[in-house]
């Protein structure tokens, strides 16, 4: 997908050291601890930690800030520690475990398995599970549960954010985070985890630093290591480890200098049977791929920055300038990184991009039912809705369905009672529809409620919240890089009640 070139392509040279311009403004005596973005379960609450601040700054929907206890203090005896990490697949098998303090028995995961059985879906497993002697904190990504074991009470967002960082690191190292890929690179996985935590404390979580400490696996490096018996551990310490910008290594050089930004928004909504919106919210991120020579200093401005109220930033962002000018100023990490994530929950700011017309009926004294649904675009700014997938969990009394789609293909599983309709692109001139009849089990009563309809879709070159990037400027270097922006909206948990 082509990206839209950004305005402000000129590079402006400034005097002074770019390192100095990136220095975190920490209070005296704070130790200069850099900011760490945090992600709450479900992405509803997010925040950041100011450099050297005494606690987390959490932002609610109204922009109010509340302070929580500090994440950790190096000198405190009650400092937070992660003792163990277990990786559990969808079948409930523990396929990898790592211990930093004492070895914790696998039997502690029995409490997690009990909570998993009580949850209707994998995403509904409680992120914090107390046990008599431990706390289990988990995230579920890529069909894998990452379960951390701690023995003292700690801020849960601290541990959950670290688990998300572990997943992102695996994805950055191996291209994809899956059970097969982790097993194939188990040595590198253990080496990376050993560097990310030191005696249970987060140490190196930036991808640039980790890649200098532990070289990413390649086919050639794997063959050489097998023959020579060497490892992926680097020979030298990372150049940026003690820098004021630890997220960026020094001496970066590229033949082609380029910076790409992807604005990706995920809309969660519940629509009632009349078409009215019960609830709707947007989870958005701005992912960046920056390959620039030297130590560039970037500023990114928006046409409507007031939309960004509930925001979580990468540590490279200068938060004071954002609060005063609503401009993102930062020295970017080298390569791929998430610049910020945001949450829009105001109903008047969330547009619903698709609608569903439905007619699902069951007769009291008949073994037949009627099923009709039509999907159409709504408030898409003229953009095409593509990748549309409709699923619906039918009642247990439905034996079979005889349906005819006007577009795409459909499958009904008589065992799981799941109806799936792969629509594809929506043509506004000829709306796709699925019509037919349902065969019910004889002698069964009419279902208490109609099934719900779940939608998946994506819209290229559209941010449904209306967020737009204005321009990107570069300071500190004299070359002219290529810059581009891409927008995409996709469905999260989009549900239509019938």
LINHU-V526861 format. One record per residue. BURIAL is + if it has 16 or more other C-alpha atoms within 10 Angstrom, else -. D_LAST is the distance of its C-alpha to the last C-alpha in Angstrom with 1 decimal. Layout:
burial = [BURIAL & BURIAL]
d_last = [D_LAST & D_LAST]
This chain:
burial = [- & - & - & - & - & + & - & - & + & - & + & - & - & - & - & - & - & + & - & - & - & + & + & + & - & - & - & - & - & - & - & + & - & + & + & + & + & + & + & - & + & - & - & + & + & + & + & + & + & + & + & + & + & + & + & + & + & + & + & + & + & - & - & - & - & - & - & - & - & + & + & + & - & - & - & - & - & - & + & + & + & + & + & + & + & + & + & + & + & - & - & - & - & - & - & + & + & + & + & + & - & - & - & + & - & - & - & + & + & - & - & + & - & - & - & + & - & - & - & - & - & + & + & - & + & + & + & + & - & - & - & - & - & + & + & + & + & + & + & + & + & - & - & + & + & + & + & + & + & + & + & - & - & + & - & + & + & + & + & + & + & + & + & + & + & + & + & + & + & + & - & + & + & + & - & + & + & + & + & - & - & + & - & - & + & - & - & + & + & - & + & + & + & + & + & + & + & - & + & + & + & + & - & + & + & + & + & + & + & + & + & + & + & + & + & + & - & - & - & - & - & + & - & - & - & - & - & - & - & - & + & + & + & - & - & - & - & + & - & + & + & - & - & + & + & + & + & + & + & + & - & - & - & - & - & - & - & + & + & + & + & + & + & + & + & + & + & + & + & + & + & - & + & - & - & - & + & - & - & + & + & + & + & + & + & + & + & + & + & + & + & + & + & + & + & + & + & + & - & + & + & + & - & - & + & - & + & + & + & + & + & + & + & + & + & + & + & + & + & - & - & - & - & - & - & + & + & + & + & + & + & + & + & + & - & + & + & + & + & + & + & + & + & + & + & - & - & - & - & + & + & + & + & + & + & + & - & + & - & + & + & + & - & - & - & - & + & + & + & + & + & + & + & + & + & + & + & + & - & + & - & - & - & + & + & + & - & + & + & + & + & + & + & + & + & - & + & + & + & + & + & - & + & - & + & - & + & + & - & + & - & + & - & - & - & - & + & - & + & + & + & + & + & + & + & + & - & - & - & - & - & + & + & + & + & - & + & + & + & + & - & - & - & - & - & + & + & - & - & + & - & + & + & + & + & + & + & + & + & + & + & + & + & + & + & - & + & + & + & - & + & + & + & + & + & + & + & - & + & - & + & - & + & + & + & + & + & + & + & + & + & + & - & + & + & + & + & +]
d_last = [35.6 & 38.3 & 38.6 & 39.5 & 43.1 & 43.5 & 46.0 & 48.9 & 50.4 & 53.8 & 55.0 & 57.1 & 59.8 & 60.4 & 63.3 & 63.1 & 61.6 & 57.9 & 57.9 & 59.0 & 56.2 & 53.6 & 55.1 & 52.7 & 53.8 & 54.1 & 56.1 & 59.5 & 59.7 & 56.0 & 56.8 & 54.8 & 51.7 & 49.2 & 45.7 & 43.0 & 39.3 & 36.8 & 33.2 & 31.1 & 28.6 & 25.3 & 27.4 & 26.6 & 30.3 & 33.1 & 36.7 & 40.2 & 43.6 & 46.4 & 49.5 & 51.7 & 49.4 & 49.6 & 45.9 & 42.4 & 41.0 & 37.3 & 35.3 & 32.4 & 29.9 & 32.5 & 35.3 & 37.2 & 39.2 & 40.1 & 42.6 & 42.3 & 45.1 & 46.7 & 45.4 & 48.8 & 52.4 & 54.9 & 57.5 & 55.4 & 55.9 & 52.3 & 50.8 & 47.5 & 47.9 & 45.6 & 47.3 & 45.3 & 42.5 & 40.6 & 38.4 & 36.0 & 34.1 & 30.7 & 32.7 & 34.2 & 37.7 & 39.8 & 41.3 & 43.1 & 44.5 & 46.8 & 48.9 & 50.7 & 52.2 & 52.8 & 51.1 & 48.1 & 47.4 & 44.2 & 43.6 & 42.2 & 39.0 & 38.4 & 36.8 & 34.5 & 33.6 & 32.8 & 30.4 & 28.8 & 28.3 & 26.6 & 24.1 & 20.9 & 21.4 & 24.6 & 23.6 & 23.1 & 26.8 & 28.6 & 30.8 & 33.7 & 34.8 & 38.0 & 40.5 & 43.8 & 45.8 & 43.4 & 40.2 & 37.9 & 36.0 & 33.8 & 31.6 & 29.5 & 30.0 & 30.4 & 29.5 & 32.5 & 32.9 & 35.8 & 37.0 & 39.9 & 42.1 & 43.9 & 46.3 & 46.4 & 43.9 & 43.1 & 40.6 & 37.5 & 36.7 & 40.1 & 39.5 & 35.9 & 37.1 & 40.0 & 37.7 & 35.7 & 39.1 & 40.1 & 37.1 & 37.8 & 41.5 & 40.8 & 38.7 & 41.5 & 44.1 & 42.6 & 40.1 & 37.3 & 36.7 & 36.1 & 37.7 & 39.9 & 41.1 & 42.0 & 43.9 & 45.8 & 46.9 & 47.3 & 50.7 & 49.5 & 46.5 & 48.9 & 51.2 & 48.5 & 47.2 & 50.9 & 51.3 & 48.0 & 48.9 & 52.5 & 53.0 & 49.4 & 49.5 & 47.7 & 50.5 & 49.6 & 45.9 & 46.6 & 46.1 & 49.4 & 51.4 & 50.0 & 50.7 & 54.3 & 54.6 & 52.9 & 52.9 & 49.7 & 50.1 & 51.2 & 52.5 & 56.1 & 56.0 & 54.7 & 57.5 & 60.2 & 59.0 & 59.2 & 62.7 & 64.1 & 62.3 & 61.2 & 57.9 & 55.5 & 56.9 & 58.3 & 62.1 & 61.8 & 59.9 & 57.2 & 58.7 & 56.0 & 55.9 & 58.3 & 57.4 & 55.8 & 53.0 & 52.5 & 49.3 & 51.5 & 54.4 & 57.6 & 59.2 & 56.1 & 57.0 & 55.1 & 56.3 & 53.2 & 51.8 & 48.1 & 45.2 & 41.5 & 38.6 & 34.9 & 32.3 & 29.1 & 26.0 & 22.8 & 19.8 & 17.4 & 14.3 & 11.1 & 9.0 & 6.9 & 4.7 & 8.3 & 9.4 & 11.7 & 13.0 & 13.1 & 15.6 & 17.3 & 20.6 & 22.9 & 25.3 & 28.2 & 31.4 & 34.5 & 36.2 & 39.7 & 42.2 & 45.6 & 48.8 & 51.5 & 55.2 & 57.0 & 55.5 & 53.4 & 52.0 & 48.8 & 47.0 & 43.5 & 42.4 & 39.1 & 38.5 & 36.1 & 37.0 & 35.6 & 32.1 & 33.5 & 33.7 & 32.4 & 34.4 & 36.0 & 39.0 & 41.1 & 44.5 & 46.3 & 44.8 & 47.2 & 45.1 & 47.6 & 47.6 & 43.8 & 43.9 & 46.7 & 46.0 & 42.4 & 43.9 & 43.5 & 47.0 & 47.6 & 49.8 & 47.3 & 47.3 & 48.5 & 45.7 & 42.0 & 40.6 & 37.7 & 39.0 & 36.3 & 32.7 & 30.9 & 27.7 & 26.1 & 23.9 & 24.4 & 21.3 & 23.5 & 24.8 & 21.6 & 20.4 & 17.1 & 18.4 & 15.5 & 12.4 & 9.7 & 9.3 & 7.0 & 7.8 & 7.2 & 9.5 & 12.2 & 15.5 & 17.6 & 20.9 & 20.1 & 19.8 & 17.8 & 14.1 & 12.7 & 10.9 & 11.0 & 10.1 & 12.6 & 13.6 & 16.2 & 18.5 & 18.6 & 21.5 & 23.2 & 26.7 & 27.3 & 26.8 & 25.3 & 22.1 & 23.1 & 22.4 & 18.7 & 17.2 & 13.6 & 13.0 & 10.6 & 11.9 & 11.6 & 12.8 & 16.6 & 17.2 & 16.2 & 19.7 & 19.3 & 17.4 & 19.3 & 17.9 & 19.7 & 19.1 & 20.8 & 21.6 & 22.0 & 21.8 & 19.3 & 20.0 & 18.5 & 20.3 & 20.8 & 22.3 & 19.8 & 16.7 & 15.8 & 14.8 & 16.3 & 16.7 & 19.6 & 19.3 & 22.3 & 23.1 & 21.2 & 23.6 & 22.8 & 24.9 & 22.9 & 19.2 & 18.1 & 15.7 & 14.9 & 15.1 & 16.3 & 16.2 & 15.7 & 18.6 & 18.2 & 21.0 & 23.4 & 23.7 & 20.6 & 18.5 & 14.9 & 12.6 & 12.1 & 8.4 & 5.7 & 6.4 & 5.8 & 7.5 & 10.9 & 13.3 & 17.0 & 19.3 & 22.6 & 24.5 & 28.3 & 30.6 & 28.1 & 27.8 & 24.6 & 26.3 & 29.2 & 31.7 & 34.7 & 38.0 & 41.1 & 44.0 & 45.5 & 49.2 & 51.5 & 54.7 & 57.4 & 57.7 & 59.2 & 57.4 & 54.5 & 51.5 & 48.5 & 45.3 & 41.8 & 38.2 & 34.9 & 31.4 & 28.1 & 24.5 & 22.1 & 18.7 & 19.0 & 16.0 & 13.3 & 9.8 & 6.5 & 3.8 & 0.0]
